[in-house]
Amino acid sequence: MTVVSKMRFAGMRVVVTGASGFIGSQLVERLVAEGADVGALSRTRGRLAEIASADGFTFLCCDLTDAKAARASIGRFAPELLFHFASQPDSLESFEHTTDSLDVNALGTLNALEALRLSGGKAIVYGDSCKVYGSQAQVPYRESTPTEPNSSYSISKLAGWQICKLYGRVHGIAAVTVRPTLIYGPRQSYNLITFVVNCLLRKDREISLDGGSQTRDPLFIADAVDAFIAAGERAPSLGGRVINLGGGQETTVEDLAMLIVELSGSPATIACRPRHARVTEMWLSYCDNAEAEAMLGWRPRTPLVVGLKQTIEYLTARYGHDTGNTP
């Protein structure tokens, strides 16, 4: 990975939406360290409370599904650059989930873009997802990989990116999308790693997985933030481009769960249930980062074992005292 000089965002006004989340909070922390004037936009403070430099950013309390509120919050801060990570997460399919996904991921993106345009902002880094490629995409992912979203979440995320491209064409806002694989690490949201660690904390003797043969390409959060920062720096020259990111190590869900068990020193066993996989399951996920290196001068630096150990330690410290509740 190419190491760039620090403080490259010194004095730049930057807004991060979804700032209280797993990715957003760590991006805010990094941008503050880079010298940026950061507006951390979210409905609640959430994980922002875990940032040591709590006085190094401006908290913008806002629900992006409210267009008027979005224009007021983003307009007052007047950012040059917007990192858009506010998102309704993936979940089991239902009418309510579909409605929420479209409201937050599509309408919320439109409201953020319009607020950015009205305030004079020139660039946006869109926090996308490799799930827009669907369940049968060929790997490694490429910028040319066809999108075939097969869930409410992935459909709404792709819609958000299409709106970003529209604003690029019509209003000249440089928009670049970053599509990471499974991001993990300290402060992470609920995912496979959290599930397995939680089972281990409960002393479960057997851990059941839906599917098991599907692959994942875990990307450590610090490496992901490095890529987002590089994308923000280069956004004006990358308008319309798609950047795929991964940890660079494809592994099955079963093998990943077994590695977590091994690193935790547990005797628990893994039981796969191939017939219980979700209809919207992604079966292959992998990025070799060749295009990301060409566009950003970036490659992941954290080996999977190292990242998993840090994540297990974090989850154990945070949830080990109360194993009756799933994080």
Backbone as numpy.savetxt, mean C-alpha at the origin, in Angstrom:
# Nx Ny Nz CAx CAy CAz Cx Cy Cz
20.30 -1.25 -5.18 19.47 -0.06 -5.18 20.34 1.18 -5.18
19.91 2.18 -5.95 20.63 3.44 -5.98 20.23 4.29 -4.79
21.17 4.74 -4.00 20.89 5.57 -2.84 20.98 7.02 -3.26
19.89 7.75 -3.06 19.86 9.15 -3.47 20.08 10.03 -2.24
20.41 11.28 -2.51 20.69 12.20 -1.42 19.43 12.51 -0.64
19.60 12.76 0.64 18.48 13.08 1.50 18.10 14.55 1.36
16.97 14.90 1.97 16.46 16.28 1.98 16.10 16.76 0.59
15.82 15.85 -0.34 15.46 16.26 -1.69 14.07 16.87 -1.75
13.25 16.67 -0.68 11.93 17.28 -0.62 11.91 18.51 0.28
13.09 19.00 0.63 13.20 20.12 1.57 12.35 21.31 1.12
11.43 21.70 2.00 10.60 22.87 1.72 9.41 22.60 0.81
9.32 21.43 0.21 8.20 21.13 -0.70 6.93 20.85 0.11
5.83 21.39 -0.36 4.54 21.14 0.29 3.94 19.87 -0.31
3.74 18.87 0.55 3.29 17.55 0.11 2.13 17.09 1.00
1.09 16.56 0.37 -0.02 15.97 1.11 -0.01 14.46 0.91
-0.20 13.73 2.00 -0.35 12.28 1.96 -1.76 11.95 2.41
-2.58 11.37 1.53 -3.90 10.92 1.94 -3.79 9.49 2.48
-4.74 9.13 3.34 -4.62 7.83 4.01 -3.45 7.83 4.96
-3.15 9.01 5.51 -1.92 9.19 6.29 -1.92 8.43 7.61
-3.08 8.04 8.10 -3.12 7.33 9.38 -2.96 5.83 9.21
-2.84 5.35 7.96 -2.74 3.92 7.70 -1.33 3.39 7.78
-1.21 2.12 7.50 0.08 1.42 7.54 1.11 2.07 6.64
0.78 2.22 5.37 1.73 2.82 4.43 1.82 4.32 4.63
0.66 4.97 4.73 0.64 6.42 4.83 1.42 6.97 5.99
1.31 6.35 7.16 2.00 6.87 8.34 3.51 6.78 8.18
3.99 5.70 7.56 5.44 5.56 7.37 5.95 6.48 6.28
5.10 6.75 5.29 5.48 7.71 4.26 5.54 9.12 4.83
4.60 9.48 5.69 4.63 10.78 6.35 5.91 10.93 7.15
6.25 9.90 7.92 7.46 9.93 8.74 8.70 10.15 7.88
8.75 9.46 6.76 9.91 9.58 5.87 9.97 10.97 5.22
8.84 11.49 4.78 8.81 12.81 4.14 9.22 13.91 5.12
8.80 13.78 6.37 9.23 14.74 7.39 10.74 14.70 7.53
11.30 13.49 7.55 12.76 13.35 7.65 13.46 13.92 6.42
12.78 13.92 5.28 13.33 14.46 4.04 13.22 15.98 3.97
12.57 16.58 4.98 12.48 18.04 5.02 11.25 18.62 4.37
10.28 17.77 3.98 9.08 18.28 3.34 8.14 18.92 4.36
7.31 19.83 3.87 6.22 20.41 4.64 5.02 19.52 4.38
4.68 18.65 5.33 3.75 17.56 5.08 2.37 17.82 5.67
1.36 17.63 4.83 -0.02 17.61 5.28 -0.48 16.17 5.33
-0.78 15.67 6.53 -1.19 14.28 6.71 -2.71 14.22 6.77
-3.33 13.77 5.68 -4.79 13.82 5.56 -5.40 12.47 5.85
-6.38 12.46 6.75 -7.06 11.23 7.11 -8.29 11.57 7.92
-9.17 10.59 8.09 -10.36 10.79 8.92 -10.02 10.75 10.40
-8.99 9.98 10.77 -8.54 9.88 12.15 -7.01 9.90 12.19
-6.46 10.07 13.37 -4.99 10.08 13.50 -4.40 8.69 13.43
-5.13 7.66 13.86 -4.68 6.27 13.71 -3.21 6.06 14.04
-2.48 5.49 13.09 -1.07 5.16 13.30 -0.16 6.38 13.33
-0.68 7.54 13.01 0.14 8.75 13.12 0.61 8.98 14.55
-0.13 8.41 15.49 0.25 8.53 16.90 1.56 7.82 17.20
1.97 6.89 16.31 3.20 6.13 16.53 4.43 6.83 15.95
4.21 7.97 15.29 5.33 8.69 14.69 6.03 9.53 15.76
7.33 9.36 15.86 8.09 10.09 16.88 8.03 11.60 16.64
8.11 12.01 15.37 8.10 13.45 15.05 6.66 13.92 14.86
5.85 13.78 15.90 4.42 14.10 15.79 4.15 15.57 15.51
5.13 16.42 15.78 4.96 17.84 15.51 5.57 18.24 14.17
5.97 17.26 13.38 6.65 17.56 12.13 5.74 17.60 10.93
4.43 17.46 11.15 3.49 17.49 10.04 2.20 18.19 10.49
1.39 18.57 9.52 0.09 19.17 9.79 -0.99 18.13 9.57
-1.79 17.87 10.59 -2.86 16.89 10.45 -4.06 17.54 9.79
-4.53 16.94 8.70 -5.69 17.44 7.97 -6.82 16.43 8.13
-7.77 16.72 8.99 -8.87 15.81 9.25 -9.89 15.94 8.11
-10.07 14.87 7.35 -10.92 14.99 6.17 -11.38 13.61 5.69
-12.64 13.54 5.26 -13.18 12.36 4.58 -13.24 12.70 3.10
-12.44 12.02 2.28 -12.33 12.37 0.87 -13.60 12.07 0.07
-14.54 11.33 0.63 -15.78 11.12 -0.09 -16.65 12.38 -0.05
-16.28 13.34 0.76 -16.94 14.65 0.84 -16.15 15.63 -0.02
-16.66 15.95 -1.20 -15.93 16.79 -2.15 -15.62 18.17 -1.58
-16.58 18.75 -0.88 -16.38 20.08 -0.31 -15.28 20.07 0.74
-15.30 19.04 1.59 -14.28 18.93 2.63 -12.91 18.69 2.02
-12.84 17.89 0.96 -11.56 17.62 0.29 -10.99 18.90 -0.30
-11.82 19.69 -0.95 -11.34 20.95 -1.54 -10.87 21.91 -0.46
-11.56 21.93 0.67 -11.17 22.84 1.75 -9.83 22.42 2.37
-9.70 21.13 2.70 -8.48 20.67 3.37 -7.26 20.75 2.47
-7.38 20.20 1.28 -6.25 20.21 0.35 -5.99 21.61 -0.16
-7.06 22.37 -0.39 -6.91 23.74 -0.87 -6.16 24.62 0.10
-6.47 24.51 1.39 -5.80 25.34 2.39 -4.31 25.02 2.45
-3.98 23.74 2.29 -2.57 23.35 2.39 -1.81 23.64 1.10
-2.51 23.59 -0.04 -1.94 23.91 -1.36 -0.65 23.13 -1.64
-0.76 21.81 -1.77 0.45 21.00 -2.01 0.92 21.08 -3.47
2.20 20.91 -3.64 2.76 20.76 -4.98 2.60 19.32 -5.46
2.66 18.39 -4.51 2.63 16.96 -4.81 1.68 16.26 -3.85
0.93 15.29 -4.39 -0.01 14.52 -3.58 0.33 13.03 -3.68
0.51 12.38 -2.53 0.61 10.93 -2.46 -0.76 10.42 -2.03
-1.40 9.64 -2.89 -2.79 9.24 -2.62 -2.85 7.77 -2.19
-2.97 7.56 -0.88 -3.04 6.21 -0.33 -4.33 5.94 0.44
-5.24 6.91 0.49 -6.53 6.67 1.12 -7.27 5.61 0.30
-7.74 4.56 0.96 -8.34 3.46 0.21 -9.23 2.61 1.10
-10.31 2.13 0.52 -11.12 1.10 1.15 -10.43 -0.23 0.90
-10.06 -0.98 1.91 -9.30 -2.22 1.69 -10.15 -3.33 1.09
-9.46 -4.32 0.56 -10.12 -5.49 0.01 -10.82 -6.26 1.12
-11.91 -6.93 0.78 -12.67 -7.69 1.77 -13.57 -8.68 1.04
-14.34 -9.43 1.81 -15.31 -10.35 1.22 -16.35 -9.55 0.44
-16.80 -10.11 -0.67 -17.73 -9.41 -1.53 -19.12 -9.29 -0.91
-19.69 -8.10 -1.02 -21.05 -7.83 -0.60 -21.47 -6.53 -1.25
-22.75 -6.25 -1.24 -23.22 -4.99 -1.80 -22.60 -3.81 -1.06
-22.55 -3.93 0.26 -21.99 -2.84 1.07 -20.51 -2.61 0.77
-19.77 -3.71 0.61 -18.34 -3.57 0.30 -18.13 -2.93 -1.07
-18.94 -3.33 -2.05 -18.83 -2.73 -3.38 -19.12 -1.24 -3.32
-20.17 -0.86 -2.61 -20.53 0.55 -2.47 -19.40 1.34 -1.82
-18.86 0.81 -0.72 -17.77 1.49 -0.02 -16.53 1.61 -0.91
-16.23 0.54 -1.65 -15.05 0.56 -2.52 -15.17 1.64 -3.58
-16.32 1.73 -4.21 -16.51 2.75 -5.25 -16.50 4.14 -4.65
-17.12 4.31 -3.48 -17.16 5.63 -2.84 -15.75 6.12 -2.49
-14.98 5.26 -1.85 -13.66 5.68 -1.36 -12.61 5.66 -2.46
-12.54 4.55 -3.20 -11.44 4.35 -4.13 -11.62 5.06 -5.47
-12.85 5.26 -5.89 -13.10 5.96 -7.15 -13.51 7.41 -6.89
-14.63 7.59 -6.18 -15.10 8.95 -5.90 -14.10 9.72 -5.05
-13.52 9.07 -4.06 -12.53 9.74 -3.21 -11.33 10.20 -4.00
-10.90 9.37 -4.97 -9.78 9.76 -5.83 -10.15 10.96 -6.69
-11.35 10.95 -7.25 -11.81 12.09 -8.05 -11.81 13.37 -7.21
-12.32 13.29 -5.99 -12.37 14.48 -5.13 -10.98 14.98 -4.79
-10.05 14.06 -4.55 -8.68 14.46 -4.24 -8.03 15.14 -5.44
-8.26 14.58 -6.62 -7.68 15.16 -7.84 -8.23 16.56 -8.12
-9.53 16.71 -7.96 -10.13 18.03 -8.22 -9.61 19.05 -7.22
-9.48 18.63 -5.96 -8.93 19.54 -4.95 -7.49 19.91 -5.28
-6.72 18.93 -5.75 -5.33 19.19 -6.14 -5.28 20.16 -7.31
-6.14 19.95 -8.30 -6.18 20.84 -9.47 -6.52 22.27 -9.06
-7.55 22.43 -8.26 -8.00 23.76 -7.86 -6.96 24.49 -7.02
-6.14 23.72 -6.28 -5.13 24.36 -5.42 -3.81 24.60 -6.15
-3.74 24.21 -7.43 -2.54 24.48 -8.21 -1.51 23.38 -8.17
-1.84 22.21 -7.61 -0.89 21.10 -7.55 -0.59 20.55 -8.93
0.59 19.96 -9.08 1.04 19.55 -10.40 1.26 18.05 -10.56
1.30 17.27 -9.45 1.65 15.86 -9.59 0.99 15.01 -8.51
0.71 13.75 -8.87 0.13 12.80 -7.92 0.79 11.45 -8.09
1.12 10.81 -6.97 1.55 9.41 -6.95 0.37 8.62 -6.42
-0.17 7.75 -7.26 -1.37 7.00 -6.92 -1.00 5.65 -6.32
-1.45 5.41 -5.10 -1.20 4.13 -4.43 -2.15 3.07 -4.96
-1.68 2.28 -5.88 -2.49 1.31 -6.59 -2.27 -0.08 -6.00
-2.67 -1.11 -6.72 -2.52 -2.49 -6.25 -2.32 -3.42 -7.43
-1.48 -4.44 -7.25 -1.29 -5.43 -8.30 -2.54 -6.28 -8.50
-3.52 -6.14 -7.60 -4.75 -6.91 -7.75 -5.55 -6.49 -8.97
-5.22 -5.35 -9.56 -5.92 -4.94 -10.79 -5.62 -5.88 -11.94
-4.58 -6.71 -11.82 -4.24 -7.66 -12.88 -5.12 -8.90 -12.85
-5.85 -9.10 -11.77 -6.77 -10.21 -11.71 -6.16 -11.52 -11.27
-6.93 -12.59 -11.41 -6.56 -13.87 -10.81 -5.63 -14.72 -11.66
-5.54 -14.45 -12.96 -4.78 -15.32 -13.84 -3.66 -14.60 -14.59
-3.24 -13.46 -14.11 -2.19 -12.69 -14.79 -0.88 -13.46 -14.82
-0.14 -13.30 -15.90 1.19 -13.89 -15.99 2.18 -13.04 -15.20
3.15 -13.68 -14.61 4.17 -12.98 -13.84 5.54 -13.26 -14.46
6.53 -12.38 -14.22 6.47 -11.16 -13.42 5.63 -10.07 -14.08
5.08 -9.17 -13.23 4.26 -8.09 -13.73 5.09 -7.13 -14.58
4.46 -6.64 -15.61 5.06 -5.63 -16.47 4.09 -4.48 -16.66
4.59 -3.34 -17.08 3.74 -2.19 -17.35 2.70 -2.54 -18.41
3.02 -3.47 -19.28 2.13 -3.88 -20.36 1.18 -5.02 -19.97
1.28 -5.53 -18.74 0.42 -6.62 -18.31 -1.04 -6.17 -18.36
-1.92 -6.91 -19.05 -3.33 -6.51 -19.13 -3.99 -6.49 -17.76
-4.86 -5.52 -17.55 -5.62 -5.44 -16.30 -6.93 -6.20 -16.48
-7.21 -7.08 -15.51 -8.45 -7.87 -15.52 -8.98 -7.95 -14.09
-9.38 -6.81 -13.51 -9.83 -6.81 -12.11 -11.05 -7.71 -11.92
-11.05 -8.46 -10.82 -12.14 -9.42 -10.62 -12.77 -9.31 -9.24
-12.64 -8.13 -8.62 -13.24 -7.90 -7.31 -13.65 -6.44 -7.21
-14.53 -6.15 -6.27 -14.95 -4.76 -6.06 -13.76 -3.86 -5.79
-12.85 -4.35 -4.97 -11.67 -3.57 -4.62 -10.83 -3.26 -5.85
-10.48 -4.29 -6.62 -9.59 -4.08 -7.75 -10.26 -3.27 -8.86
-11.55 -3.46 -9.05 -12.28 -2.65 -10.04 -12.25 -1.18 -9.65
-12.48 -0.90 -8.38 -12.49 0.50 -7.93 -11.10 1.11 -7.96
-10.05 0.31 -7.67 -8.69 0.85 -7.74 -8.31 1.18 -9.18
-8.69 0.32 -10.11 -8.40 0.61 -11.51 -9.17 1.84 -11.98
-10.41 1.98 -11.52 -11.19 3.17 -11.86 -10.50 4.43 -11.36
-9.95 4.37 -10.14 -9.24 5.52 -9.60 -8.06 5.90 -10.47
-7.32 4.90 -10.96 -6.17 5.19 -11.82 -6.61 5.77 -13.16
-7.70 5.27 -13.71 -8.21 5.83 -14.96 -8.60 7.29 -14.81
-9.15 7.65 -13.65 -9.48 9.05 -13.38 -8.21 9.89 -13.28
-7.17 9.33 -12.66 -5.88 10.03 -12.60 -5.36 10.31 -14.00
-5.42 9.32 -14.87 -4.94 9.51 -16.24 -5.78 10.55 -16.98
-7.08 10.56 -16.71 -7.96 11.56 -17.32 -7.53 12.96 -16.91
-7.24 13.16 -15.63 -6.80 14.47 -15.15 -5.43 14.83 -15.73
-4.64 13.83 -16.02 -3.37 14.10 -16.68 -3.57 14.63 -18.08
-4.48 13.98 -18.82 -4.72 14.40 -20.20 -5.42 15.75 -20.28
-6.41 15.96 -19.42 -7.25 17.16 -19.52 -6.64 18.35 -18.80
-6.04 18.09 -17.63 -5.60 19.20 -16.78 -4.08 19.28 -16.61
-3.34 18.35 -17.19 -1.89 18.42 -17.14 -1.28 18.03 -15.81
-2.03 17.32 -14.97 -1.47 16.84 -13.70 -0.67 15.57 -13.97
0.61 15.58 -13.64 1.46 14.40 -13.85 1.05 13.32 -12.85
0.57 12.19 -13.37 0.09 11.11 -12.51 0.88 9.84 -12.79
1.40 9.26 -11.74 2.12 7.98 -11.86 1.49 7.01 -10.86
1.27 5.77 -11.29 0.69 4.78 -10.40 1.74 3.78 -9.96
1.69 3.40 -8.69 2.61 2.42 -8.13 1.79 1.23 -7.67
2.09 0.05 -8.24 1.33 -1.17 -7.96 2.20 -2.17 -7.21
2.15 -2.14 -5.89 2.97 -3.07 -5.12 2.30 -4.42 -4.93
3.11 -5.41 -4.62 2.61 -6.71 -4.18 2.28 -6.58 -2.69
2.28 -7.67 -1.97 1.94 -7.67 -0.54 2.98 -6.90 0.27
2.60 -5.73 0.79 3.49 -4.95 1.64 3.30 -5.40 3.09
4.40 -5.60 3.79 4.33 -6.06 5.16 5.38 -5.33 6.00
5.25 -5.45 7.32 6.24 -4.84 8.21 5.58 -4.24 9.44
6.36 -3.64 10.33 5.82 -3.00 11.51 4.72 -2.00 11.16
3.66 -1.97 11.97 2.45 -1.15 11.80 1.51 -1.69 10.73
1.78 -2.90 10.24 0.98 -3.41 9.13 -0.47 -3.64 9.53
-1.33 -3.65 8.50 -2.72 -3.98 8.67 -2.87 -5.51 8.68
-4.09 -5.96 8.81 -4.35 -7.40 8.87 -4.04 -8.04 7.52
-3.24 -9.10 7.54 -2.95 -9.87 6.33 -2.56 -11.29 6.74
-2.04 -12.05 5.80 -1.66 -13.44 6.09 -0.67 -13.54 7.24
0.31 -12.64 7.24 1.34 -12.69 8.28 0.72 -12.45 9.65
-0.14 -11.43 9.73 -0.83 -11.14 10.99 -1.66 -12.35 11.44
-2.35 -12.95 10.49 -3.20 -14.11 10.82 -2.37 -15.24 11.41
-1.26 -15.58 10.76 -0.45 -16.69 11.24 0.15 -16.38 12.61
0.69 -15.18 12.78 1.27 -14.80 14.07 0.22 -14.82 15.16
-0.97 -14.35 14.84 -2.05 -14.36 15.83 -2.39 -15.78 16.26
-2.41 -16.71 15.29 -2.66 -18.12 15.62 -1.56 -18.66 16.54
-0.32 -18.26 16.25 0.80 -18.72 17.08 0.72 -18.15 18.49
0.29 -16.91 18.60 0.16 -16.30 19.92 -0.93 -16.99 20.74
-1.92 -17.54 20.06 -2.98 -18.29 20.75 -2.57 -19.73 21.03
-1.36 -20.09 20.58 -0.85 -21.45 20.76 -1.65 -22.48 19.96
-2.18 -22.09 18.82 -2.88 -23.05 17.98 -1.91 -24.13 17.51
-2.36 -25.37 17.53 -1.51 -26.48 17.12 -1.52 -26.65 15.60
-2.63 -26.24 14.98 -2.77 -26.34 13.52 -3.34 -25.04 12.98
-2.77 -24.56 11.90 -3.22 -23.31 11.28 -3.77 -23.63 9.90
-5.04 -23.34 9.68 -5.69 -23.64 8.42 -5.61 -22.46 7.46
-5.24 -22.76 6.23 -5.15 -21.74 5.19 -6.12 -22.06 4.07
-6.83 -21.03 3.59 -7.68 -21.21 2.42 -6.80 -21.19 1.17
-6.84 -22.26 0.43 -5.94 -22.39 -0.72 -4.62 -22.97 -0.25
-3.56 -22.21 -0.50 -2.23 -22.64 -0.07 -1.22 -22.60 -1.19
-1.67 -22.89 -2.41 -0.73 -22.92 -3.54 -0.59 -21.56 -4.23
-1.47 -20.62 -3.90 -1.35 -19.28 -4.50 -0.04 -18.64 -4.06
0.55 -17.83 -4.93 1.85 -17.25 -4.60 1.73 -15.79 -4.19
2.70 -15.36 -3.40 2.81 -13.97 -2.97 4.28 -13.55 -3.09
4.48 -12.25 -3.14 5.83 -11.68 -3.30 5.98 -10.57 -2.28
6.20 -10.91 -0.99 6.19 -9.91 0.08 7.24 -8.81 -0.11
6.80 -7.57 0.09 7.65 -6.38 -0.05 7.69 -5.66 1.28
8.88 -5.51 1.85 9.03 -4.89 3.17 8.71 -3.40 3.09
8.05 -2.89 4.12 7.53 -1.53 4.11 8.62 -0.48 3.88
9.78 -0.62 4.48 10.83 0.38 4.30 11.28 0.46 2.84
11.34 -0.70 2.17 11.70 -0.73 0.76 10.60 -0.09 -0.09
9.36 -0.36 0.27 8.24 0.22 -0.46 8.26 1.74 -0.35
8.50 2.25 0.85 8.55 3.70 1.04 9.67 4.32 0.23
10.82 3.65 0.16 11.91 4.13 -0.70 11.42 4.32 -2.13
10.65 3.35 -2.63 10.14 3.42 -4.00 9.13 4.54 -4.16
8.24 4.70 -3.17 7.25 5.78 -3.27 7.92 7.15 -3.28
8.96 7.30 -2.46 9.69 8.56 -2.43 10.34 8.83 -3.78
10.95 7.80 -4.36 11.58 7.95 -5.67 10.55 8.29 -6.74
9.36 7.67 -6.65 8.29 7.97 -7.60 7.82 9.41 -7.46
7.73 9.90 -6.23 7.32 11.28 -6.01 8.32 12.27 -6.58
9.60 11.96 -6.41 10.65 12.83 -6.92 10.61 12.88 -8.44
10.29 11.76 -9.08 10.34 11.68 -10.54 8.98 11.82 -11.21
7.92 12.04 -10.43 6.56 12.09 -10.97 6.40 13.03 -12.17
6.98 14.24 -12.15 6.79 15.14 -13.29 7.25 14.56 -14.62
8.23 13.65 -14.58 8.73 13.06 -15.83 8.17 11.67 -16.11
7.32 11.18 -15.22 6.78 9.83 -15.36 5.26 9.83 -15.54
4.69 10.95 -15.91 3.25 11.06 -16.05 2.66 9.96 -16.92
1.65 9.27 -16.40 0.98 8.20 -17.13 1.62 6.84 -17.00
2.76 6.73 -16.32 3.49 5.46 -16.25 2.97 4.58 -15.11
3.15 3.29 -15.28 2.78 2.27 -14.30 4.06 1.65 -13.75
4.21 1.66 -12.42 5.40 1.09 -11.79 4.98 -0.06 -10.88
5.41 -1.25 -11.22 5.13 -2.43 -10.39 6.28 -2.65 -9.41
5.92 -3.01 -8.19 6.92 -3.24 -7.15 6.69 -4.58 -6.47
7.77 -5.25 -6.11 7.66 -6.48 -5.34 8.92 -6.72 -4.53
8.84 -7.71 -3.68 10.02 -8.08 -2.90 11.03 -8.86 -3.71
10.61 -9.35 -4.89 11.52 -10.07 -5.76 11.70 -11.52 -5.40
10.79 -12.07 -4.58 10.91 -13.48 -4.17 9.51 -14.10 -4.11
9.12 -14.79 -5.17 7.80 -15.42 -5.22 7.79 -16.66 -4.33
6.76 -16.78 -3.51 6.64 -17.92 -2.61 5.17 -18.28 -2.46
4.87 -19.54 -2.23 3.48 -19.92 -2.02 3.02 -19.46 -0.64
1.73 -19.31 -0.50 1.15 -18.93 0.78 1.50 -19.98 1.84
1.47 -21.25 1.45 1.82 -22.32 2.38 3.26 -22.18 2.86
4.17 -21.97 1.94 5.59 -21.85 2.31 5.84 -20.60 3.16
5.13 -19.52 2.86 5.28 -18.30 3.65 4.80 -18.53 5.08
3.66 -19.20 5.22 3.15 -19.49 6.56 4.10 -20.42 7.32
4.66 -21.41 6.64 5.59 -22.33 7.28 6.86 -21.61 7.72
7.31 -20.63 6.94 8.50 -19.86 7.31 8.23 -19.03 8.56
7.04 -18.45 8.67 6.68 -17.67 9.86 6.67 -18.57 11.09
6.11 -19.76 10.93 6.08 -20.72 12.04 7.51 -21.08 12.46
8.35 -21.34 11.48 9.74 -21.71 11.76 10.48 -20.59 12.48
10.33 -19.36 11.99 11.02 -18.22 12.60 10.51 -17.95 14.01
9.27 -18.35 14.29 8.69 -18.14 15.62 9.05 -19.26 16.58
9.69 -20.31 16.06 10.08 -21.44 16.92 8.90 -22.23 17.43
7.83 -22.26 16.65 6.61 -22.95 17.08 6.53 -24.35 16.47
5.90 -25.30 17.17 5.69 -26.64 16.62 4.41 -26.75 15.79
3.71 -25.65 15.61 2.43 -25.67 14.89 2.61 -26.18 13.46
1.56 -26.78 12.93 1.58 -27.27 11.56 0.61 -26.45 10.70
0.83 -26.50 9.39 -0.01 -25.77 8.44 -0.90 -26.75 7.70
-2.19 -26.48 7.65 -3.15 -27.32 6.93 -3.81 -26.49 5.84
-3.58 -26.86 4.58 -4.13 -26.12 3.45 -5.50 -26.69 3.04
-6.39 -25.79 2.65 -7.73 -26.18 2.21 -7.94 -25.64 0.80
-7.49 -26.36 -0.21 -7.52 -25.88 -1.59 -8.91 -25.47 -2.08
-9.94 -26.13 -1.59 -11.29 -25.86 -2.08 -11.95 -24.66 -1.40
-11.27 -24.06 -0.45 -11.85 -22.95 0.29 -11.33 -21.58 -0.17
-10.57 -21.54 -1.23 -10.04 -20.26 -1.72 -11.19 -19.36 -2.19
-11.03 -18.05 -2.03 -12.05 -17.11 -2.46 -12.21 -17.11 -3.97
-13.39 -16.80 -4.42 -13.66 -16.70 -5.85 -12.78 -15.63 -6.48
-12.48 -14.58 -5.72 -11.67 -13.46 -6.22 -10.18 -13.63 -5.92
-9.76 -14.81 -5.55 -8.36 -15.04 -5.17 -7.41 -14.73 -6.32
-6.25 -14.16 -5.98 -5.15 -14.01 -6.93 -4.24 -15.23 -6.79
-3.96 -15.91 -7.90 -3.21 -17.15 -7.81 -1.73 -16.98 -8.05
-1.33 -15.93 -8.75 0.08 -15.67 -8.97 0.40 -14.21 -8.67
1.48 -13.97 -7.96 1.91 -12.61 -7.64 3.42 -12.57 -7.54
4.03 -11.81 -8.45 5.49 -11.72 -8.45 5.93 -10.55 -9.33
6.93 -9.82 -8.87 7.51 -8.72 -9.64 9.03 -8.80 -9.54
9.71 -8.82 -10.68 11.17 -8.89 -10.65 11.82 -7.51 -10.57
11.00 -6.45 -10.61 11.45 -5.07 -10.39 12.37 -4.52 -11.48
12.43 -5.18 -12.63 13.29 -4.69 -13.70 12.87 -3.30 -14.17
11.56 -3.09 -14.33 11.08 -1.80 -14.79 11.20 -0.73 -13.70
10.97 -1.11 -12.46 11.11 -0.17 -11.35 12.56 0.32 -11.23
13.50 -0.58 -11.47 14.91 -0.19 -11.43 15.23 0.79 -12.55
14.65 0.54 -13.73 14.91 1.43 -14.86 14.30 2.80 -14.65
13.10 2.86 -14.08 12.40 4.13 -13.92 12.81 4.89 -12.66
13.10 4.15 -11.59 13.32 4.78 -10.29 14.74 4.60 -9.76
15.52 3.73 -10.35 16.81 3.40 -9.77 16.64 2.67 -8.46
15.63 1.82 -8.38 15.24 1.18 -7.11 15.20 -0.33 -7.22
15.64 -0.98 -6.16 15.41 -2.40 -5.94 15.24 -2.63 -4.44
14.47 -3.63 -4.04 14.30 -3.90 -2.61 15.62 -4.34 -1.98
15.80 -3.98 -0.72 17.05 -4.29 -0.03 16.89 -5.29 1.11
15.65 -5.50 1.57 15.42 -6.29 2.78 15.10 -7.74 2.46
15.96 -8.68 2.84 15.66 -10.10 2.63 14.38 -10.50 3.37
13.65 -11.45 2.82 12.37 -11.84 3.40 12.51 -12.27 4.85
13.52 -13.06 5.17 13.69 -13.54 6.54 13.91 -12.38 7.51
14.70 -11.41 7.09 14.97 -10.24 7.94 13.69 -9.45 8.18
12.95 -9.19 7.12 11.71 -8.43 7.26 10.68 -9.16 8.10
10.58 -10.47 7.91 9.62 -11.25 8.69 9.96 -11.24 10.17
11.24 -11.35 10.49 11.63 -11.33 11.91 11.21 -10.01 12.56
11.44 -8.89 11.89 11.04 -7.60 12.44 9.52 -7.51 12.60
8.80 -8.05 11.63 7.35 -8.00 11.67 6.79 -8.88 12.78
7.34 -10.07 12.93 6.91 -10.97 13.99 7.17 -10.34 15.35
8.32 -9.72 15.52 8.65 -9.06 16.79 7.65 -7.94 17.08
7.32 -7.15 16.06 6.37 -6.05 16.24 4.99 -6.58 16.63
4.49 -7.56 15.89 3.16 -8.10 16.15 3.09 -8.77 17.51
4.16 -9.46 17.89 4.19 -10.12 19.19 4.17 -9.10 20.32
4.94 -8.04 20.17 4.96 -6.99 21.19 3.62 -6.28 21.30
2.97 -6.10 20.17 1.73 -5.33 20.17 0.52 -6.15 20.61
0.45 -7.41 20.17 -0.74 -8.21 20.40 -0.54 -9.40 21.33
0.69 -9.64 21.74 0.95 -10.83 22.54 0.27 -10.85 23.88
-0.07 -9.66 24.41 -0.70 -9.60 25.73 -2.19 -9.89 25.67
-2.77 -9.87 24.44 -4.21 -10.08 24.31 -4.47 -10.94 23.08
-4.30 -12.23 23.24 -4.39 -13.13 22.10 -5.82 -13.58 21.80
-6.77 -13.07 22.53 -8.16 -13.45 22.27 -8.77 -12.70 21.11
-8.14 -11.59 20.68 -8.69 -10.79 19.60 -7.76 -10.79 18.41
-8.34 -10.97 17.25 -7.55 -10.88 16.03 -7.33 -9.42 15.71
-6.08 -8.98 15.47 -5.80 -7.58 15.18 -6.59 -7.09 13.98
